[in-house]
Amino acid sequence: MLAIYKKEMRSYFINPVGYVFLGVFLTIAAGLCTYTTLQSRSYDTASFFYLMILVMIIIIPLLTMRTFAEERKMRTEQMLLTAPVSITGMVLGKFFAALSLFGGALLASCVNLIPLYIMGARDRALEESSIPVGPSTPEIIGQFLGVLFIGAVFIAIGVFVSALTENQLSAAVITIGVLALMLVLNVLNSIGSEEAGTRLINNYAVRYVIDWISVVSRYDYFRAGYLDWSAMLYYCSLVFVFLFLTVRIYERRRWA
Amino acid sequence: MIKISHLVKNYGSFCAVDDISFEVAKGEIVGFLGPNGAGKSTTMNMLTGYLSSTAGSIKVGGVDVLDDPLNAKRLIGYLPEQPPLYPDMTVEEYLNFAYDLKGCKLDRAKHLGEICDVVKIGDVQKRLIKNLSKGYKQRVGIAQALVGNPPVIIFDEPTIGLDPKQIIEIRNLIRTLGREHTVILSTHILGEVQAVCDRIVIINKGKIVADELTENISRAVENTRRFNVKISGPQREVLAMLRNMSGICYAEVLAARDGDAYTYMIESDVGVDIRKKLFFTLAEKKWPMIGMEALGMSIEDIFIAVVDKSGGERQPAERKKSRSIEAGRAAAEKEMADQIIEKTAREAENAPAEEESAPEGKYYEDYTPASDSFRADGGDKE
């Protein structure tokens, strides 16, 4: 598993993929951060992290599309599958490699928050007010963790889709489709207002279920800086389910 | 070392491998032959744990490939039909990856250095695999299979894309490996099998149709009673003499003519070596014999005959070829094919129904590389 992890990490950086991912991710993150905080004179980082989730829908598939699709196309999976490595080890190696790159990128994008702290310190010195000014570190940590977990779920889904096909492009497109669908569900759920009776989905039970399974709506607590254990458990379970399915796909292919 | 019993593989309703059983002893080099689509690669993929079998069992060094895949795979080095290379890696990175992947415990630099020497890729170590020529890629694939010095090495068509000199080198390498390792080799090139393998297994339509020692087949190939003799002399008299000579049961003139010399095809009686007697008789008559060629069957002929016999479709070109060689030989091929097929069928019947409880004590536990050096056992190479 470690060998595969190392190889994956290396291949992100001997291919353009890793650089493209980092470049796009960091550029967008910097832009969004500037726009949502400095530009709008706010210390609230919630919308920055929330928008990053939307961005992840497009760029995480960049990271995951090649994981299995390429191995299959190049027939290199034959080497992995005939080596003394379990399929689980292989899947985990690839998953953690993608997760580390994503986590690293997310961590690096937190550099954008440093100006907020500097400005916060200045404002505090100026105003002497009793209301704390400046960004809230606990909130940022909560939001960061929430986004990291959601990223892990997205990566697991991407890895799973990549194992289904041998074409990288279709792996990316399908992954984007699946991730977008998850978001759209969430949006549909919140369209309209209760008072005006313009809810798109009127049935409370349906809305409840959608809300329950929605990856994004579970992010709400993180947004406020809470560590929502049930949500973490939910995200971990989703990761587990999709990685498990990936392993099963490989098992099934052997038996086909 | 390798024990395959009653192996079956179905792809849906298509049966790719149909009840195959054979064993390979330690240090044996087995050639695995068969026409396209015979099930060679499927069998190899099952052997290496890439595919699973529908029924039957495969044991490598006493370890069942399905029960304990990791330990079984540890014993096998595999070069698939298409070498599994990462084009974006350099050769060095790739071999290091193979080393990590297989969890080797040997001295890394020394071991990889030796492998590079053996397959002669030392000079391209720093180059990207995608920029290598086909022959080099193939050799990097072979190198990958050798990493970790596994006791069983399986090559699926190893010499494809190599130039003749490299082919000879690789054959020598395989022969060297055969001293310490068990090698299974699949190939279309029959001469290769003859040159390298101790034993030949021919498979067709998912069934083993022949399983013979190469020696026996070679003997059959050489052991012939037919000759083409080129004799300079009056055609009719020579023919009459040949027909009347004791020990010759059949003679005819072939069309080929060379000056006043004609070519005669003769067949001797069983168990008689006619060649010396013929020479002296002709010398006496002052009809110089200017050429003699034994009409042995080539291994190709036997292969075609065996595959043909077992129900394969003979390609028109092959039919034409074996016809044009000479009519009488078809009978001999058939005979040979019959013998081989019968023998194999008999052995298959006698194969144990289910593997008798193999001696406990797993092989991989005792396995310590006798030498972690290829050079040590490759001393007399070239």
HADDOCK unambig.tbl for C-alpha pairs under 7 A between the chains (distance, minus, plus):
assign (segid A and resid 3 and name CA) (segid B and resid 97 and name CA) 6.60 0.50 0.50
assign (segid A and resid 3 and name CA) (segid B and resid 100 and name CA) 5.25 0.50 0.50
assign (segid A and resid 3 and name CA) (segid B and resid 101 and name CA) 5.25 0.50 0.50
assign (segid A and resid 4 and name CA) (segid B and resid 101 and name CA) 6.95 0.50 0.50
assign (segid A and resid 7 and name CA) (segid B and resid 97 and name CA) 6.79 0.50 0.50
assign (segid A and resid 14 and name CA) (segid B and resid 88 and name CA) 6.88 0.50 0.50
assign (segid A and resid 75 and name CA) (segid B and resid 84 and name CA) 5.66 0.50 0.50
assign (segid A and resid 76 and name CA) (segid B and resid 84 and name CA) 4.15 0.50 0.50
assign (segid A and resid 76 and name CA) (segid B and resid 85 and name CA) 6.03 0.50 0.50
assign (segid A and resid 76 and name CA) (segid B and resid 86 and name CA) 6.96 0.50 0.50
assign (segid A and resid 78 and name CA) (segid B and resid 50 and name CA) 6.67 0.50 0.50
assign (segid A and resid 78 and name CA) (segid B and resid 84 and name CA) 6.61 0.50 0.50
assign (segid A and resid 79 and name CA) (segid B and resid 84 and name CA) 5.83 0.50 0.50
assign (segid A and resid 81 and name CA) (segid B and resid 50 and name CA) 5.78 0.50 0.50
assign (segid A and resid 82 and name CA) (segid B and resid 48 and name CA) 5.80 0.50 0.50
assign (segid A and resid 82 and name CA) (segid B and resid 49 and name CA) 5.93 0.50 0.50
assign (segid A and resid 82 and name CA) (segid B and resid 50 and name CA) 5.61 0.50 0.50
assign (segid A and resid 82 and name CA) (segid B and resid 73 and name CA) 6.16 0.50 0.50
assign (segid A and resid 83 and name CA) (segid B and resid 73 and name CA) 5.87 0.50 0.50
assign (segid A and resid 83 and name CA) (segid B and resid 74 and name CA) 6.93 0.50 0.50
assign (segid A and resid 83 and name CA) (segid B and resid 101 and name CA) 6.69 0.50 0.50
assign (segid A and resid 83 and name CA) (segid B and resid 102 and name CA) 5.93 0.50 0.50
assign (segid A and resid 84 and name CA) (segid B and resid 70 and name CA) 4.58 0.50 0.50
assign (segid A and resid 84 and name CA) (segid B and resid 71 and name CA) 6.80 0.50 0.50
assign (segid A and resid 84 and name CA) (segid B and resid 73 and name CA) 5.14 0.50 0.50
assign (segid A and resid 84 and name CA) (segid B and resid 74 and name CA) 5.33 0.50 0.50
assign (segid A and resid 84 and name CA) (segid B and resid 102 and name CA) 5.84 0.50 0.50
assign (segid A and resid 85 and name CA) (segid B and resid 70 and name CA) 6.40 0.50 0.50
assign (segid A and resid 86 and name CA) (segid B and resid 70 and name CA) 6.92 0.50 0.50
assign (segid A and resid 254 and name CA) (segid B and resid 50 and name CA) 6.54 0.50 0.50
assign (segid A and resid 254 and name CA) (segid B and resid 51 and name CA) 4.51 0.50 0.50
assign (segid A and resid 254 and name CA) (segid B and resid 52 and name CA) 5.47 0.50 0.50
assign (segid A and resid 255 and name CA) (segid B and resid 51 and name CA) 6.51 0.50 0.50
assign (segid A and resid 255 and name CA) (segid B and resid 52 and name CA) 5.36 0.50 0.50
assign (segid A and resid 256 and name CA) (segid B and resid 11 and name CA) 6.50 0.50 0.50
